[in-house]
Amino acid sequence: MIKYFLFVLFASVTLSNLQAQEYSFGLKAGINRAMGGELTGIPNGGFNGDTFQAESNIGFHGGAFFEIRFGKFLVRPEAIYNTIETEFDFPTRPSVYAVDKLSIPLLIGYNIFGPVDVYAGPAYTNIINATLQGNELNNSEVVAQNSPLSAHLGVKAGFGRFEIDFRYDRTLSSEQNQDVDIVNSQFGVNRANFTDSRLNQILLSLSFKLFDSEANPGRRSGRGCYF
């Protein structure tokens, strides 16, 4: 799958030199908020089968993008590094569920009016690290997803070299049950099933174009509707 995304990225760059009317690349960063995560106690394991839902904390992300525009349509490969945190509110103290991941989305978009674009596309996701605080099994590591694919859907608006981007990132993994063994003396729970470790998220980003073909007076089309 990663070879496919790299091939598409290479093809996009090549096509930009041959056909694209406009192209740009730059950096992006912002905040994200996760949704999901469910853990259920094993009877006689410390908390009598209670179910806990993860509560989201603010996370952060940063990355880079390359965008090619063909009239009102665009193709936009990206690379985004995410830090995601949620908390399980256990009886004694909360336990942090932390995930670090690298996503490579391939987005297809359309300019609906003025500087506003909508877009959607698949993303290849590599989980770098996923831990549940207090878990004694596998040095607190857990399996955060069982598929490397997710889907991105969003809207963005450009103002000169800057963009504001709001999107939804949904994992395409299936639910996976896994055992955890939490330090009872610290968190007030013990054996449990991590019944759903998947995390979806919303992301709010600010992007800056390091290079924009439309910023070159010799390349301006004169339309004035985008950047």
C-alpha positions, -999 to +999 in steps of 0.1 A: +000+000+000+028+025+008+043+018-026+010+028-042+009+061-024+045+069-032+038+061-069+008+084-069+029+111-053+056+107-079+030+107-107+014+139-093+047+157-092+055+147-128+021+157-141+025+191-124+054+198-147+034+188-178-002+199-173-010+216-141-021+252-142-012+259-106+008+241-080+021+248-045+038+231-015+043+241+021+040+232+058+010+228+081+004+225+118-025+225+142-046+209+169-067+177+169-093+161+191-099+124+192-131+104+195-135+067+204-119+042+227-137+017+250-125-005+278-145-031+298-135-048+330-133-085+333-155-098+362-135-104+393-107-085+377-109-054+398-140-035+387-168-059+381-173-055+343-178-018+342-173-001+309-152+031+305-154+054+275-122+074+266-124+112+271-105+133+246-076+156+252-062+181+228-034+167+206-012+183+180-001+176+144+023+189+118+034+181+083+038+190+047+017+191+015+020+194-022-010+206-042-017+205-079-047+224-094-065+216-127-091+244-131-115+238-102-101+204-093-071+197-071-049+167-061-031+171-028-007+145-013+002+152+023+024+138+052+011+144+087+025+135+121-001+132+149+001+131+186-033+119+200-043+116+237-075+104+255-081+095+291-100+067+309-114+080+341-106+051+364-116+051+401-083+061+416-068+082+388-071+087+351-051+066+326-038+083+295-042+064+261-016+080+238-011+073+201+015+087+178+010+081+141+022+092+106-005+096+079-001+100+042-034+112+027-041+115-010-068+141-013-090+149-043-108+183-041-130+208-058-132+246-056-169+253-047-165+291-046-139+318-042-111+305-019-131+276-005-123+240-014-139+207-003-119+175-005-119+138+004-095+108+000-079+078+015-048+079+038-021+053+046-015+054+084+015+040+103+011+038+141+044+047+155+035+042+192+003+034+211+003+030+249-021+028+278-008+042+310-006+016+337-009-014+315+015-041+326+013-062+295+038-056+266+053-026+285+019-007+282+018-011+244-016-018+227-028-024+192-044+009+181-057-004+147-056-035+125-057-017+091-034+009+078-062+028+060-083+057+070-105+083+052-102+121+053-130+145+045-128+183+049-130+219+038-103+245+035-100+282+026-070+301+013-059+336+020-028+345+001-001+321+012-021+309+042-048+283+045-073+272+072-082+236+071-109+216+090-112+179+085-125+146+098-101+116+099-119+082+103-100+050+107-111+021+084-100-005+110-124-030+125-131-034+162-105-056+179-106-070+214-074-072+234-065-079+271-049-054+293-036-057+329-037-024+347-018-016+380-046-019+405-028-001+433-024+030+412-056+031+391-082+011+411-087-014+383-070-046+372-077-070+343-098-057+314-107-060+277-098-031+255-129-037+234-123-008+210-090+009+207-098+028+175-096+066+175-112+089+150-104+126+151-111+161+139-082+183+129-079+221+126-048+232+107-031+264+096-009+259+064+017+281+049+028+279+012+065+279+009+061+281-029+030+290-049+030+292-087+002+318-085+025+341-064+047+344-095+033+373-115+044+356-147+021+326-139-010+344-127-041+335-146-059+367-138-090+349-125-085+363-089-108+337-073-081+316-057-050+329-037 
